[in-house]
Amino acid sequence: MENLATTYWSLGQWKNAEALKVVVMDKRKQLLGEDHPDTLISMGNLANIYQDIGQWKDAEALEVVVMDKRKQLLGEDHFNTLISMGNLANTYRDLGQWKDAEALEIVVMDKRKQLLGKDHPDTLMSMENLANTYWDMGQWKDAEALEVVVMNKRKQLLGEDHPYTHTAMENLAKTYRCLGHEEDAEELEASVMDKRNVALVS
């Protein structure tokens, strides 16, 4: 049932996926208990469906439970706990609850820096997520500070031609525009465009 639900999700058949995932979650609660890892995975999967169909309050309700259970059972530093915190932060951002998103994203970023190092892809993704939240809040200087780090790290680790590097450059260009730094924005945008044109030709 879980596999079929995932197939429905991949096909964009959200309602069919939702219906099956609700059954799987309820069965796992009944058979395994609310604290079992498989039950928590089911709750997280259903929350993802709610995210995709814009039912953010439903997603939030599940994600809060999953995060709290994982903190209790696995600890605040566990990989899965940090994923849960990041998922809930994304939902808060969709709901416009930016201060709540910011608070979680700072914790996730700091924990990943501490546990994985400043250069790890998950750490850089956390920095990017926090920068996006700052952008939504209009805190463009805070967003810029993080985006510069992410861009430079990705250039260093992945190279200037990598799609993730291009995304980081585009994010920073967008922030530069909000800050009125038009020349800096145009320079980044032109660089990304040139690199993508070269990639298409080759």
Secondary structure, DSSP 8 states (H G I E B T S, - for coil): -HHHHHHHHHTT-HHHHHHHHHHHHHHHHHHH-TTSHHHHHHHHHHHHHHHHTT-HHHHHHHHHHHHHHHHHHH-TTSHHHHHHHHHHHHHHHHTT-HHHHHHHHHHHHHHHHHHH-TTSHHHHHHHHHHHHHHHHTT-HHHHHHHHHHHHHHHHHHH-TTSHHHHHHHHHHHHHHHHTT-HHHHHHHHHHHHHHHHHHHH-
